């Protein structure tokens, strides 16, 4: 999985950055299947950005990360790289409900990180 965004805009690079990870689970907090749990680290500025698969296709939209401080206080453990994206089916339903046009394609081509960044 690849996340594209502008994390900590004004503090970090002004160009889009990419973060990579895997899909850890097909559900989010409380087993909510509208979300995917991903290991790609995200920061403020990634939210709303695309979650891409190995072929550069959008499979979700990045929305949040686990509140590590809150979880650490509750469990005495610091969670790492637990982020969430709305899955593609939910994103597609939102676009359809709001009359937003988009193009669907399937690709088996595996893109490099460099190609995904450009």
MODELLER restraints for C-alpha pairs under 7 A, 6 or more apart:
rsr = mdl.restraints
at = mdl.atoms
rsr.add(forms.Gaussian(group=physical.xy_distance, feature=features.Distance(at['CA:1:A'], at['CA:20:A']), mean=5.62, stdev=0.5))
rsr.add(forms.Gaussian(group=physical.xy_distance, feature=features.Distance(at['CA:1:A'], at['CA:21:A']), mean=5.20, stdev=0.5))
rsr.add(forms.Gaussian(group=physical.xy_distance, feature=features.Distance(at['CA:1:A'], at['CA:22:A']), mean=5.19, stdev=0.5))
rsr.add(forms.Gaussian(group=physical.xy_distance, feature=features.Distance(at['CA:1:A'], at['CA:23:A']), mean=6.71, stdev=0.5))
rsr.add(forms.Gaussian(group=physical.xy_distance, feature=features.Distance(at['CA:1:A'], at['CA:51:A']), mean=6.55, stdev=0.5))
rsr.add(forms.Gaussian(group=physical.xy_distance, feature=features.Distance(at['CA:1:A'], at['CA:52:A']), mean=5.61, stdev=0.5))
rsr.add(forms.Gaussian(group=physical.xy_distance, feature=features.Distance(at['CA:1:A'], at['CA:53:A']), mean=4.98, stdev=0.5))
rsr.add(forms.Gaussian(group=physical.xy_distance, feature=features.Distance(at['CA:1:A'], at['CA:54:A']), mean=6.53, stdev=0.5))
rsr.add(forms.Gaussian(group=physical.xy_distance, feature=features.Distance(at['CA:2:A'], at['CA:18:A']), mean=6.46, stdev=0.5))
rsr.add(forms.Gaussian(group=physical.xy_distance, feature=features.Distance(at['CA:2:A'], at['CA:19:A']), mean=5.66, stdev=0.5))
rsr.add(forms.Gaussian(group=physical.xy_distance, feature=features.Distance(at['CA:2:A'], at['CA:20:A']), mean=4.49, stdev=0.5))
rsr.add(forms.Gaussian(group=physical.xy_distance, feature=features.Distance(at['CA:2:A'], at['CA:21:A']), mean=6.45, stdev=0.5))
rsr.add(forms.Gaussian(group=physical.xy_distance, feature=features.Distance(at['CA:2:A'], at['CA:51:A']), mean=5.68, stdev=0.5))
rsr.add(forms.Gaussian(group=physical.xy_distance, feature=features.Distance(at['CA:2:A'], at['CA:52:A']), mean=4.99, stdev=0.5))
rsr.add(forms.Gaussian(group=physical.xy_distance, feature=features.Distance(at['CA:2:A'], at['CA:53:A']), mean=6.42, stdev=0.5))
rsr.add(forms.Gaussian(group=physical.xy_distance, feature=features.Distance(at['CA:3:A'], at['CA:18:A']), mean=5.44, stdev=0.5))
rsr.add(forms.Gaussian(group=physical.xy_distance, feature=features.Distance(at['CA:3:A'], at['CA:19:A']), mean=5.11, stdev=0.5))
rsr.add(forms.Gaussian(group=physical.xy_distance, feature=features.Distance(at['CA:3:A'], at['CA:20:A']), mean=6.27, stdev=0.5))
rsr.add(forms.Gaussian(group=physical.xy_distance, feature=features.Distance(at['CA:3:A'], at['CA:40:A']), mean=6.91, stdev=0.5))
rsr.add(forms.Gaussian(group=physical.xy_distance, feature=features.Distance(at['CA:3:A'], at['CA:49:A']), mean=6.92, stdev=0.5))
rsr.add(forms.Gaussian(group=physical.xy_distance, feature=features.Distance(at['CA:3:A'], at['CA:50:A']), mean=6.06, stdev=0.5))
rsr.add(forms.Gaussian(group=physical.xy_distance, feature=features.Distance(at['CA:3:A'], at['CA:51:A']), mean=4.87, stdev=0.5))
rsr.add(forms.Gaussian(group=physical.xy_distance, feature=features.Distance(at['CA:3:A'], at['CA:52:A']), mean=6.41, stdev=0.5))
rsr.add(forms.Gaussian(group=physical.xy_distance, feature=features.Distance(at['CA:4:A'], at['CA:16:A']), mean=6.51, stdev=0.5))
rsr.add(forms.Gaussian(group=physical.xy_distance, feature=features.Distance(at['CA:4:A'], at['CA:17:A']), mean=5.75, stdev=0.5))
rsr.add(forms.Gaussian(group=physical.xy_distance, feature=features.Distance(at['CA:4:A'], at['CA:18:A']), mean=4.68, stdev=0.5))
rsr.add(forms.Gaussian(group=physical.xy_distance, feature=features.Distance(at['CA:4:A'], at['CA:19:A']), mean=6.74, stdev=0.5))
rsr.add(forms.Gaussian(group=physical.xy_distance, feature=features.Distance(at['CA:4:A'], at['CA:46:A']), mean=6.79, stdev=0.5))
rsr.add(forms.Gaussian(group=physical.xy_distance, feature=features.Distance(at['CA:4:A'], at['CA:49:A']), mean=5.76, stdev=0.5))
rsr.add(forms.Gaussian(group=physical.xy_distance, feature=features.Distance(at['CA:4:A'], at['CA:50:A']), mean=5.94, stdev=0.5))
rsr.add(forms.Gaussian(group=physical.xy_distance, feature=features.Distance(at['CA:4:A'], at['CA:51:A']), mean=6.97, stdev=0.5))
rsr.add(forms.Gaussian(group=physical.xy_distance, feature=features.Distance(at['CA:5:A'], at['CA:16:A']), mean=5.28, stdev=0.5))
rsr.add(forms.Gaussian(group=physical.xy_distance, feature=features.Distance(at['CA:5:A'], at['CA:17:A']), mean=5.62, stdev=0.5))
rsr.add(forms.Gaussian(group=physical.xy_distance, feature=features.Distance(at['CA:5:A'], at['CA:18:A']), mean=6.68, stdev=0.5))
rsr.add(forms.Gaussian(group=physical.xy_distance, feature=features.Distance(at['CA:5:A'], at['CA:45:A']), mean=6.18, stdev=0.5))
rsr.add(forms.Gaussian(group=physical.xy_distance, feature=features.Distance(at['CA:5:A'], at['CA:46:A']), mean=4.43, stdev=0.5))
rsr.add(forms.Gaussian(group=physical.xy_distance, feature=features.Distance(at['CA:5:A'], at['CA:49:A']), mean=5.41, stdev=0.5))
rsr.add(forms.Gaussian(group=physical.xy_distance, feature=features.Distance(at['CA:6:A'], at['CA:15:A']), mean=6.87, stdev=0.5))
rsr.add(forms.Gaussian(group=physical.xy_distance, feature=features.Distance(at['CA:6:A'], at['CA:16:A']), mean=5.08, stdev=0.5))
rsr.add(forms.Gaussian(group=physical.xy_distance, feature=features.Distance(at['CA:6:A'], at['CA:17:A']), mean=6.11, stdev=0.5))
rsr.add(forms.Gaussian(group=physical.xy_distance, feature=features.Distance(at['CA:6:A'], at['CA:45:A']), mean=4.86, stdev=0.5))
rsr.add(forms.Gaussian(group=physical.xy_distance, feature=features.Distance(at['CA:6:A'], at['CA:46:A']), mean=5.69, stdev=0.5))
rsr.add(forms.Gaussian(group=physical.xy_distance, feature=features.Distance(at['CA:7:A'], at['CA:43:A']), mean=5.18, stdev=0.5))
rsr.add(forms.Gaussian(group=physical.xy_distance, feature=features.Distance(at['CA:7:A'], at['CA:44:A']), mean=5.44, stdev=0.5))
rsr.add(forms.Gaussian(group=physical.xy_distance, feature=features.Distance(at['CA:7:A'], at['CA:45:A']), mean=4.12, stdev=0.5))
rsr.add(forms.Gaussian(group=physical.xy_distance, feature=features.Distance(at['CA:7:A'], at['CA:46:A']), mean=5.32, stdev=0.5))
rsr.add(forms.Gaussian(group=physical.xy_distance, feature=features.Distance(at['CA:8:A'], at['CA:43:A']), mean=6.45, stdev=0.5))
rsr.add(forms.Gaussian(group=physical.xy_distance, feature=features.Distance(at['CA:8:A'], at['CA:44:A']), mean=5.63, stdev=0.5))
rsr.add(forms.Gaussian(group=physical.xy_distance, feature=features.Distance(at['CA:8:A'], at['CA:45:A']), mean=5.67, stdev=0.5))
rsr.add(forms.Gaussian(group=physical.xy_distance, feature=features.Distance(at['CA:9:A'], at['CA:45:A']), mean=6.45, stdev=0.5))
rsr.add(forms.Gaussian(group=physical.xy_distance, feature=features.Distance(at['CA:18:A'], at['CA:117:A']), mean=6.48, stdev=0.5))
rsr.add(forms.Gaussian(group=physical.xy_distance, feature=features.Distance(at['CA:19:A'], at['CA:40:A']), mean=5.70, stdev=0.5))
rsr.add(forms.Gaussian(group=physical.xy_distance, feature=features.Distance(at['CA:19:A'], at['CA:41:A']), mean=6.45, stdev=0.5))
rsr.add(forms.Gaussian(group=physical.xy_distance, feature=features.Distance(at['CA:20:A'], at['CA:40:A']), mean=4.99, stdev=0.5))
rsr.add(forms.Gaussian(group=physical.xy_distance, feature=features.Distance(at['CA:21:A'], at['CA:38:A']), mean=6.57, stdev=0.5))
rsr.add(forms.Gaussian(group=physical.xy_distance, feature=features.Distance(at['CA:21:A'], at['CA:39:A']), mean=4.84, stdev=0.5))
rsr.add(forms.Gaussian(group=physical.xy_distance, feature=features.Distance(at['CA:21:A'], at['CA:40:A']), mean=4.08, stdev=0.5))
rsr.add(forms.Gaussian(group=physical.xy_distance, feature=features.Distance(at['CA:22:A'], at['CA:38:A']), mean=5.63, stdev=0.5))
rsr.add(forms.Gaussian(group=physical.xy_distance, feature=features.Distance(at['CA:22:A'], at['CA:39:A']), mean=5.45, stdev=0.5))
rsr.add(forms.Gaussian(group=physical.xy_distance, feature=features.Distance(at['CA:22:A'], at['CA:40:A']), mean=6.73, stdev=0.5))
rsr.add(forms.Gaussian(group=physical.xy_distance, feature=features.Distance(at['CA:23:A'], at['CA:36:A']), mean=6.78, stdev=0.5))
rsr.add(forms.Gaussian(group=physical.xy_distance, feature=features.Distance(at['CA:23:A'], at['CA:37:A']), mean=5.90, stdev=0.5))
rsr.add(forms.Gaussian(group=physical.xy_distance, feature=features.Distance(at['CA:23:A'], at['CA:38:A']), mean=4.44, stdev=0.5))
rsr.add(forms.Gaussian(group=physical.xy_distance, feature=features.Distance(at['CA:23:A'], at['CA:39:A']), mean=6.52, stdev=0.5))
rsr.add(forms.Gaussian(group=physical.xy_distance, feature=features.Distance(at['CA:24:A'], at['CA:37:A']), mean=5.39, stdev=0.5))
rsr.add(forms.Gaussian(group=physical.xy_distance, feature=features.Distance(at['CA:24:A'], at['CA:38:A']), mean=5.24, stdev=0.5))
rsr.add(forms.Gaussian(group=physical.xy_distance, feature=features.Distance(at['CA:24:A'], at['CA:39:A']), mean=6.46, stdev=0.5))
rsr.add(forms.Gaussian(group=physical.xy_distance, feature=features.Distance(at['CA:25:A'], at['CA:36:A']), mean=5.93, stdev=0.5))
rsr.add(forms.Gaussian(group=physical.xy_distance, feature=features.Distance(at['CA:25:A'], at['CA:37:A']), mean=4.96, stdev=0.5))
rsr.add(forms.Gaussian(group=physical.xy_distance, feature=features.Distance(at['CA:26:A'], at['CA:33:A']), mean=6.40, stdev=0.5))
rsr.add(forms.Gaussian(group=physical.xy_distance, feature=features.Distance(at['CA:26:A'], at['CA:35:A']), mean=6.82, stdev=0.5))
rsr.add(forms.Gaussian(group=physical.xy_distance, feature=features.Distance(at['CA:26:A'], at['CA:36:A']), mean=4.77, stdev=0.5))
rsr.add(forms.Gaussian(group=physical.xy_distance, feature=features.Distance(at['CA:26:A'], at['CA:37:A']), mean=6.36, stdev=0.5))
rsr.add(forms.Gaussian(group=physical.xy_distance, feature=features.Distance(at['CA:27:A'], at['CA:33:A']), mean=4.28, stdev=0.5))
rsr.add(forms.Gaussian(group=physical.xy_distance, feature=features.Distance(at['CA:27:A'], at['CA:34:A']), mean=6.68, stdev=0.5))
rsr.add(forms.Gaussian(group=physical.xy_distance, feature=features.Distance(at['CA:27:A'], at['CA:35:A']), mean=5.11, stdev=0.5))
rsr.add(forms.Gaussian(group=physical.xy_distance, feature=features.Distance(at['CA:27:A'], at['CA:36:A']), mean=4.95, stdev=0.5))
rsr.add(forms.Gaussian(group=physical.xy_distance, feature=features.Distance(at['CA:27:A'], at['CA:37:A']), mean=6.10, stdev=0.5))
rsr.add(forms.Gaussian(group=physical.xy_distance, feature=features.Distance(at['CA:28:A'], at['CA:35:A']), mean=4.98, stdev=0.5))
rsr.add(forms.Gaussian(group=physical.xy_distance, feature=features.Distance(at['CA:28:A'], at['CA:36:A']), mean=5.67, stdev=0.5))
rsr.add(forms.Gaussian(group=physical.xy_distance, feature=features.Distance(at['CA:28:A'], at['CA:37:A']), mean=5.44, stdev=0.5))
rsr.add(forms.Gaussian(group=physical.xy_distance, feature=features.Distance(at['CA:28:A'], at['CA:84:A']), mean=6.67, stdev=0.5))
rsr.add(forms.Gaussian(group=physical.xy_distance, feature=features.Distance(at['CA:34:A'], at['CA:86:A']), mean=5.86, stdev=0.5))
rsr.add(forms.Gaussian(group=physical.xy_distance, feature=features.Distance(at['CA:34:A'], at['CA:87:A']), mean=5.88, stdev=0.5))
rsr.add(forms.Gaussian(group=physical.xy_distance, feature=features.Distance(at['CA:34:A'], at['CA:90:A']), mean=6.27, stdev=0.5))
rsr.add(forms.Gaussian(group=physical.xy_distance, feature=features.Distance(at['CA:35:A'], at['CA:84:A']), mean=6.29, stdev=0.5))
rsr.add(forms.Gaussian(group=physical.xy_distance, feature=features.Distance(at['CA:35:A'], at['CA:85:A']), mean=5.46, stdev=0.5))
rsr.add(forms.Gaussian(group=physical.xy_distance, feature=features.Distance(at['CA:35:A'], at['CA:86:A']), mean=4.44, stdev=0.5))
rsr.add(forms.Gaussian(group=physical.xy_distance, feature=features.Distance(at['CA:35:A'], at['CA:87:A']), mean=5.23, stdev=0.5))
rsr.add(forms.Gaussian(group=physical.xy_distance, feature=features.Distance(at['CA:36:A'], at['CA:84:A']), mean=5.59, stdev=0.5))
rsr.add(forms.Gaussian(group=physical.xy_distance, feature=features.Distance(at['CA:36:A'], at['CA:85:A']), mean=5.26, stdev=0.5))
rsr.add(forms.Gaussian(group=physical.xy_distance, feature=features.Distance(at['CA:36:A'], at['CA:86:A']), mean=6.22, stdev=0.5))
rsr.add(forms.Gaussian(group=physical.xy_distance, feature=features.Distance(at['CA:36:A'], at['CA:87:A']), mean=5.81, stdev=0.5))
rsr.add(forms.Gaussian(group=physical.xy_distance, feature=features.Distance(at['CA:37:A'], at['CA:82:A']), mean=6.68, stdev=0.5))
rsr.add(forms.Gaussian(group=physical.xy_distance, feature=features.Distance(at['CA:37:A'], at['CA:83:A']), mean=5.77, stdev=0.5))
rsr.add(forms.Gaussian(group=physical.xy_distance, feature=features.Distance(at['CA:37:A'], at['CA:84:A']), mean=4.74, stdev=0.5))
rsr.add(forms.Gaussian(group=physical.xy_distance, feature=features.Distance(at['CA:37:A'], at['CA:85:A']), mean=6.71, stdev=0.5))
rsr.add(forms.Gaussian(group=physical.xy_distance, feature=features.Distance(at['CA:38:A'], at['CA:82:A']), mean=6.12, stdev=0.5))
rsr.add(forms.Gaussian(group=physical.xy_distance, feature=features.Distance(at['CA:38:A'], at['CA:83:A']), mean=5.19, stdev=0.5))
rsr.add(forms.Gaussian(group=physical.xy_distance, feature=features.Distance(at['CA:38:A'], at['CA:84:A']), mean=5.80, stdev=0.5))
rsr.add(forms.Gaussian(group=physical.xy_distance, feature=features.Distance(at['CA:39:A'], at['CA:81:A']), mean=4.90, stdev=0.5))
rsr.add(forms.Gaussian(group=physical.xy_distance, feature=features.Distance(at['CA:39:A'], at['CA:82:A']), mean=5.38, stdev=0.5))
rsr.add(forms.Gaussian(group=physical.xy_distance, feature=features.Distance(at['CA:39:A'], at['CA:83:A']), mean=6.11, stdev=0.5))
rsr.add(forms.Gaussian(group=physical.xy_distance, feature=features.Distance(at['CA:40:A'], at['CA:81:A']), mean=6.17, stdev=0.5))
rsr.add(forms.Gaussian(group=physical.xy_distance, feature=features.Distance(at['CA:40:A'], at['CA:83:A']), mean=6.76, stdev=0.5))
rsr.add(forms.Gaussian(group=physical.xy_distance, feature=features.Distance(at['CA:41:A'], at['CA:81:A']), mean=5.08, stdev=0.5))
rsr.add(forms.Gaussian(group=physical.xy_distance, feature=features.Distance(at['CA:41:A'], at['CA:83:A']), mean=6.68, stdev=0.5))
rsr.add(forms.Gaussian(group=physical.xy_distance, feature=features.Distance(at['CA:42:A'], at['CA:65:A']), mean=6.79, stdev=0.5))
rsr.add(forms.Gaussian(group=physical.xy_distance, feature=features.Distance(at['CA:42:A'], at['CA:83:A']), mean=6.77, stdev=0.5))
rsr.add(forms.Gaussian(group=physical.xy_distance, feature=features.Distance(at['CA:46:A'], at['CA:62:A']), mean=6.62, stdev=0.5))
rsr.add(forms.Gaussian(group=physical.xy_distance, feature=features.Distance(at['CA:47:A'], at['CA:62:A']), mean=4.99, stdev=0.5))
rsr.add(forms.Gaussian(group=physical.xy_distance, feature=features.Distance(at['CA:47:A'], at['CA:63:A']), mean=4.70, stdev=0.5))
rsr.add(forms.Gaussian(group=physical.xy_distance, feature=features.Distance(at['CA:47:A'], at['CA:64:A']), mean=6.40, stdev=0.5))
rsr.add(forms.Gaussian(group=physical.xy_distance, feature=features.Distance(at['CA:48:A'], at['CA:61:A']), mean=5.71, stdev=0.5))
rsr.add(forms.Gaussian(group=physical.xy_distance, feature=features.Distance(at['CA:48:A'], at['CA:62:A']), mean=5.33, stdev=0.5))
rsr.add(forms.Gaussian(group=physical.xy_distance, feature=features.Distance(at['CA:48:A'], at['CA:63:A']), mean=5.99, stdev=0.5))
rsr.add(forms.Gaussian(group=physical.xy_distance, feature=features.Distance(at['CA:49:A'], at['CA:61:A']), mean=5.72, stdev=0.5))
rsr.add(forms.Gaussian(group=physical.xy_distance, feature=features.Distance(at['CA:49:A'], at['CA:62:A']), mean=5.48, stdev=0.5))
rsr.add(forms.Gaussian(group=physical.xy_distance, feature=features.Distance(at['CA:50:A'], at['CA:58:A']), mean=5.95, stdev=0.5))
rsr.add(forms.Gaussian(group=physical.xy_distance, feature=features.Distance(at['CA:50:A'], at['CA:60:A']), mean=6.10, stdev=0.5))
rsr.add(forms.Gaussian(group=physical.xy_distance, feature=features.Distance(at['CA:50:A'], at['CA:61:A']), mean=4.77, stdev=0.5))
rsr.add(forms.Gaussian(group=physical.xy_distance, feature=features.Distance(at['CA:50:A'], at['CA:62:A']), mean=6.15, stdev=0.5))
rsr.add(forms.Gaussian(group=physical.xy_distance, feature=features.Distance(at['CA:51:A'], at['CA:58:A']), mean=5.60, stdev=0.5))
rsr.add(forms.Gaussian(group=physical.xy_distance, feature=features.Distance(at['CA:51:A'], at['CA:59:A']), mean=5.72, stdev=0.5))
rsr.add(forms.Gaussian(group=physical.xy_distance, feature=features.Distance(at['CA:51:A'], at['CA:60:A']), mean=4.88, stdev=0.5))
rsr.add(forms.Gaussian(group=physical.xy_distance, feature=features.Distance(at['CA:51:A'], at['CA:61:A']), mean=5.43, stdev=0.5))
rsr.add(forms.Gaussian(group=physical.xy_distance, feature=features.Distance(at['CA:51:A'], at['CA:62:A']), mean=6.19, stdev=0.5))
rsr.add(forms.Gaussian(group=physical.xy_distance, feature=features.Distance(at['CA:52:A'], at['CA:58:A']), mean=4.51, stdev=0.5))
rsr.add(forms.Gaussian(group=physical.xy_distance, feature=features.Distance(at['CA:52:A'], at['CA:59:A']), mean=5.63, stdev=0.5))
rsr.add(forms.Gaussian(group=physical.xy_distance, feature=features.Distance(at['CA:53:A'], at['CA:59:A']), mean=6.42, stdev=0.5))
rsr.add(forms.Gaussian(group=physical.xy_distance, feature=features.Distance(at['CA:54:A'], at['CA:110:A']), mean=5.26, stdev=0.5))
rsr.add(forms.Gaussian(group=physical.xy_distance, feature=features.Distance(at['CA:54:A'], at['CA:111:A']), mean=5.87, stdev=0.5))
rsr.add(forms.Gaussian(group=physical.xy_distance, feature=features.Distance(at['CA:55:A'], at['CA:107:A']), mean=6.21, stdev=0.5))
rsr.add(forms.Gaussian(group=physical.xy_distance, feature=features.Distance(at['CA:55:A'], at['CA:108:A']), mean=6.18, stdev=0.5))
rsr.add(forms.Gaussian(group=physical.xy_distance, feature=features.Distance(at['CA:55:A'], at['CA:109:A']), mean=5.28, stdev=0.5))
rsr.add(forms.Gaussian(group=physical.xy_distance, feature=features.Distance(at['CA:55:A'], at['CA:110:A']), mean=4.62, stdev=0.5))
rsr.add(forms.Gaussian(group=physical.xy_distance, feature=features.Distance(at['CA:55:A'], at['CA:111:A']), mean=5.19, stdev=0.5))
rsr.add(forms.Gaussian(group=physical.xy_distance, feature=features.Distance(at['CA:56:A'], at['CA:111:A']), mean=6.39, stdev=0.5))
rsr.add(forms.Gaussian(group=physical.xy_distance, feature=features.Distance(at['CA:56:A'], at['CA:116:A']), mean=6.12, stdev=0.5))
rsr.add(forms.Gaussian(group=physical.xy_distance, feature=features.Distance(at['CA:59:A'], at['CA:87:A']), mean=6.36, stdev=0.5))
rsr.add(forms.Gaussian(group=physical.xy_distance, feature=features.Distance(at['CA:59:A'], at['CA:88:A']), mean=4.68, stdev=0.5))
rsr.add(forms.Gaussian(group=physical.xy_distance, feature=features.Distance(at['CA:60:A'], at['CA:85:A']), mean=5.76, stdev=0.5))
rsr.add(forms.Gaussian(group=physical.xy_distance, feature=features.Distance(at['CA:60:A'], at['CA:86:A']), mean=5.33, stdev=0.5))
rsr.add(forms.Gaussian(group=physical.xy_distance, feature=features.Distance(at['CA:60:A'], at['CA:87:A']), mean=4.45, stdev=0.5))
rsr.add(forms.Gaussian(group=physical.xy_distance, feature=features.Distance(at['CA:60:A'], at['CA:88:A']), mean=4.39, stdev=0.5))
rsr.add(forms.Gaussian(group=physical.xy_distance, feature=features.Distance(at['CA:60:A'], at['CA:91:A']), mean=6.72, stdev=0.5))
rsr.add(forms.Gaussian(group=physical.xy_distance, feature=features.Distance(at['CA:61:A'], at['CA:85:A']), mean=5.04, stdev=0.5))
rsr.add(forms.Gaussian(group=physical.xy_distance, feature=features.Distance(at['CA:61:A'], at['CA:86:A']), mean=5.17, stdev=0.5))
rsr.add(forms.Gaussian(group=physical.xy_distance, feature=features.Distance(at['CA:61:A'], at['CA:87:A']), mean=6.78, stdev=0.5))
rsr.add(forms.Gaussian(group=physical.xy_distance, feature=features.Distance(at['CA:62:A'], at['CA:84:A']), mean=6.15, stdev=0.5))
rsr.add(forms.Gaussian(group=physical.xy_distance, feature=features.Distance(at['CA:62:A'], at['CA:85:A']), mean=4.06, stdev=0.5))
rsr.add(forms.Gaussian(group=physical.xy_distance, feature=features.Distance(at['CA:62:A'], at['CA:86:A']), mean=6.41, stdev=0.5))
rsr.add(forms.Gaussian(group=physical.xy_distance, feature=features.Distance(at['CA:63:A'], at['CA:84:A']), mean=5.89, stdev=0.5))
rsr.add(forms.Gaussian(group=physical.xy_distance, feature=features.Distance(at['CA:63:A'], at['CA:85:A']), mean=5.15, stdev=0.5))
rsr.add(forms.Gaussian(group=physical.xy_distance, feature=features.Distance(at['CA:63:A'], at['CA:86:A']), mean=6.66, stdev=0.5))
rsr.add(forms.Gaussian(group=physical.xy_distance, feature=features.Distance(at['CA:64:A'], at['CA:83:A']), mean=5.83, stdev=0.5))
rsr.add(forms.Gaussian(group=physical.xy_distance, feature=features.Distance(at['CA:64:A'], at['CA:84:A']), mean=5.25, stdev=0.5))
rsr.add(forms.Gaussian(group=physical.xy_distance, feature=features.Distance(at['CA:64:A'], at['CA:85:A']), mean=6.93, stdev=0.5))
rsr.add(forms.Gaussian(group=physical.xy_distance, feature=features.Distance(at['CA:65:A'], at['CA:82:A']), mean=5.88, stdev=0.5))
rsr.add(forms.Gaussian(group=physical.xy_distance, feature=features.Distance(at['CA:65:A'], at['CA:83:A']), mean=3.92, stdev=0.5))
rsr.add(forms.Gaussian(group=physical.xy_distance, feature=features.Distance(at['CA:65:A'], at['CA:84:A']), mean=5.74, stdev=0.5))
rsr.add(forms.Gaussian(group=physical.xy_distance, feature=features.Distance(at['CA:66:A'], at['CA:82:A']), mean=5.64, stdev=0.5))
rsr.add(forms.Gaussian(group=physical.xy_distance, feature=features.Distance(at['CA:66:A'], at['CA:83:A']), mean=5.94, stdev=0.5))
rsr.add(forms.Gaussian(group=physical.xy_distance, feature=features.Distance(at['CA:68:A'], at['CA:78:A']), mean=5.95, stdev=0.5))
rsr.add(forms.Gaussian(group=physical.xy_distance, feature=features.Distance(at['CA:68:A'], at['CA:79:A']), mean=5.63, stdev=0.5))
rsr.add(forms.Gaussian(group=physical.xy_distance, feature=features.Distance(at['CA:71:A'], at['CA:78:A']), mean=6.89, stdev=0.5))
rsr.add(forms.Gaussian(group=physical.xy_distance, feature=features.Distance(at['CA:72:A'], at['CA:78:A']), mean=4.85, stdev=0.5))
